[in-house]
Amino acid sequence: MLRIDDGTGNVLATRVCSVPRVHSIALTREIALTADALAMHSDPADRFIAATATTLDAQLVTKDNLLRKLAWQPTHW
């Protein structure tokens, strides 16, 4: 049986971060300010995801249709 959450998110976070090439990234002031300034829909999680990719010049891999529609943020799926 796969245990997803112990009430704190630690089990899931540990499992996800154990996948090769997956790294956790801190939410920095620069990312937060970028998220606030983005011209996109208002979902805060999507804004932080897009801002992180933009700030770090990283590829955004997502199945999320709203994120995939962003003309200024190349995405892959």
C-alpha atoms as one frame of an Amber mdcrd trajectory, in Angstrom:
protein
   0.000   0.000   0.000   1.300   3.462  -0.946   0.934   5.962   1.855   0.559
   9.418   0.362   0.340  11.733   3.361   1.095  11.601   7.076  -0.822  14.807
   7.715   2.154  17.054   7.010   2.867  16.247   3.370   6.261  14.792   4.277
   5.660  11.333   2.803   4.604  12.644  -0.592   7.334  15.306  -0.666  10.007
  12.753   0.200   8.808  10.346  -2.498   8.578  13.042  -5.161  12.017  14.455
  -4.356  13.543  10.973  -4.520  12.798  10.814  -8.258  15.968  11.473 -10.282
  16.138  15.026 -11.691  13.368  16.276  -9.377  14.467  19.057  -7.047  12.564
  21.160  -4.579  12.959  24.888  -5.078  12.330  27.496  -2.417   9.781  30.199
  -3.072  12.008  33.259  -3.164  11.102  36.929  -3.050  12.022  37.220  -6.740
   9.688  34.360  -7.706   6.848  35.792  -5.585   7.217  39.250  -7.137   7.378
  37.746 -10.623   4.211  35.728  -9.923   2.401  38.880  -8.888   3.424  40.686
 -12.084   2.532  37.965 -14.593  -0.190  38.618 -17.154  -2.140  35.411 -16.677
  -5.091  33.846 -14.856  -5.368  34.352 -11.111  -4.715  30.824  -9.760  -1.908
  31.421  -7.231  -0.387  27.948  -7.590  -0.203  28.297 -11.382   1.288  31.771
 -10.991   4.042  30.440  -8.683   4.728  27.527 -11.051   5.003  29.809 -14.098
   7.047  32.390 -12.193   9.469  29.727 -10.985  10.005  28.432 -14.519  10.430
  31.971 -15.838  12.788  33.094 -13.072  14.988  30.008 -13.331  14.767  29.840
 -17.142  13.532  26.273 -16.706  11.387  24.122 -18.933   7.820  23.801 -17.693
   6.441  20.288 -18.057   2.718  20.258 -17.420  -0.565  18.812 -18.568  -2.426
  21.877 -17.230  -4.263  23.445 -20.188  -4.246  26.953 -18.710  -0.468  26.890
 -18.271   0.006  25.366 -21.715  -1.905  28.285 -23.271   0.600  30.867 -22.019
   2.242  32.215 -25.173   5.259  33.611 -23.293   6.008  30.379 -21.359   6.969
  27.383 -23.503   5.614  24.154 -22.048   6.133  20.466 -22.728   3.938  17.448
 -22.162
